[in-house]
Amino acid sequence: MGLQLEPNFDMAECFAPEKNSCPLVPGCLLSTALDGAKAAFLAELDRYSVEDLIATKRDGLLAIGAAA
């Protein structure tokens, strides 16, 4: 679900080489740490669908949408 909702999930400049201007990239491990964290986060989100997340609150959420 995560990448379907947010296909460009660059957490830091160094995740997008075409935009990266960080001089620390050659010796920095932040991108490795963030990449692992992103993978774990998205793996957890992949366990659910949007329907799963709103199923128990569907009526209330529909009422909010109708009021807008």
Order of alpha helices (4+ residues) and beta strands (2+ residues): alpha-alpha-alpha-alpha
